[in-house]
Amino acid sequence: MSFFMFFAAWFAETHQTEFTDRMGFPAYFRVELTIAKILGGIALLIPGIPARIREWVYVGFCICMISALIAKIHSGYGFVEASQPGFSLVLFLLAIFLLHKVEQQPD
């Protein structure tokens, strides 16, 4: 999940015109999302981070994917392009579910 978000941050930075022109977001919002994705990805990679913080990182990523899905649908993307954040959302929800399963297992 971390590497996916690192890639998403890199993609947003290398495709700035698509983000600002086609979807109509201001440039500062792209920078804000890029920083949040990088920080969230780093938080998931640090082994000592408490499970509650990891859970909130996943929630933030899910909100990001829902927002991306809505933005792409309203920006005129085709079905395949617009559905990509939806598939990512399913993966994040699965990761949250598995995180809870691991937490509930006895030591």
C-alpha positions as CSV (number, residue, x, y, z in Angstrom):
1,M,0.0,0.0,0.0
2,S,2.9,2.4,0.8
3,F,4.5,1.9,-2.5
4,F,1.2,2.4,-4.3
5,M,0.8,5.7,-2.6
6,F,4.4,6.7,-3.3
7,F,3.7,6.0,-7.0
8,A,0.4,8.0,-6.8
9,A,2.4,11.0,-5.3
10,W,5.0,10.7,-8.0
11,F,2.4,10.5,-10.7
12,A,0.6,13.6,-9.4
13,E,3.8,15.5,-9.5
14,T,4.8,14.4,-13.0
15,H,1.3,14.9,-14.5
16,Q,0.5,18.3,-13.0
17,T,-1.4,19.6,-15.9
18,E,-3.8,16.7,-15.9
19,F,-4.5,17.3,-12.2
20,T,-5.0,21.1,-12.4
21,D,-6.4,21.5,-15.9
22,R,-8.5,18.4,-16.6
23,M,-9.8,17.9,-13.1
24,G,-9.8,21.6,-12.1
25,F,-8.0,21.4,-8.8
26,P,-5.7,24.2,-7.7
27,A,-1.9,23.5,-7.7
28,Y,-1.6,23.9,-3.9
29,F,-4.1,21.0,-3.4
30,R,-2.0,18.7,-5.6
31,V,1.0,19.6,-3.4
32,E,-1.0,18.9,-0.2
33,L,-2.1,15.5,-1.5
34,T,1.4,14.6,-2.5
35,I,2.8,15.4,0.9
36,A,0.0,13.5,2.7
37,K,0.5,10.4,0.5
38,I,4.2,10.4,1.2
39,L,3.8,10.9,5.0
40,G,1.1,8.2,5.1
41,G,3.3,5.8,3.1
42,I,6.2,6.4,5.4
43,A,4.0,5.8,8.5
44,L,2.9,2.4,7.1
45,L,6.5,1.4,6.7
46,I,7.7,2.2,10.2
47,P,7.4,-1.0,12.3
48,G,6.8,0.7,15.6
49,I,3.7,2.7,14.6
50,P,0.7,1.8,16.7
51,A,-2.1,0.0,14.9
52,R,-4.6,2.8,15.6
53,I,-2.4,5.2,13.6
54,R,-2.0,2.7,10.8
55,E,-5.8,2.4,10.7
56,W,-6.2,6.2,10.4
57,V,-3.6,6.3,7.6
58,Y,-5.7,3.7,5.8
59,V,-8.9,5.7,6.4
60,G,-7.1,8.8,5.0
61,F,-6.1,6.8,1.9
62,C,-9.7,5.6,1.5
63,I,-11.0,9.1,1.6
64,C,-8.4,10.1,-1.0
65,M,-9.5,7.2,-3.3
66,I,-13.2,8.1,-2.9
67,S,-12.4,11.7,-3.7
68,A,-10.3,10.6,-6.7
69,L,-13.2,8.4,-7.9
70,I,-15.7,11.3,-7.7
71,A,-13.3,13.8,-9.3
72,K,-12.6,11.4,-12.3
73,I,-16.2,10.7,-12.8
74,H,-17.1,14.4,-12.9
75,S,-14.1,15.3,-15.1
76,G,-15.2,13.2,-18.1
77,Y,-12.8,10.2,-17.8
78,G,-13.7,6.9,-19.4
79,F,-14.9,4.0,-17.3
80,V,-11.6,2.3,-17.1
81,E,-9.7,5.5,-16.0
82,A,-12.4,6.5,-13.6
83,S,-12.8,3.1,-12.0
84,Q,-9.1,2.8,-11.0
85,P,-9.5,4.7,-7.7
86,G,-12.5,2.4,-7.0
87,F,-10.3,-0.7,-7.3
88,S,-7.7,0.9,-5.1
89,L,-10.4,1.7,-2.6
90,V,-11.3,-2.0,-2.4
91,L,-7.7,-2.9,-1.8
92,F,-7.4,-0.4,1.0
93,L,-10.6,-1.7,2.6
94,L,-9.3,-5.2,2.4
95,A,-6.1,-4.0,4.1
96,I,-8.1,-2.5,6.9
97,F,-10.1,-5.7,7.3
98,L,-6.9,-7.7,7.5
99,L,-5.3,-5.3,9.9
100,H,-8.3,-5.9,12.3
101,K,-8.0,-9.6,11.8
102,V,-4.3,-9.6,12.8
103,E,-5.0,-7.4,15.9
104,Q,-7.7,-9.8,17.1
105,Q,-5.5,-12.9,17.0
106,P,-4.3,-14.0,20.3
107,D,-0.5,-13.9,20.9
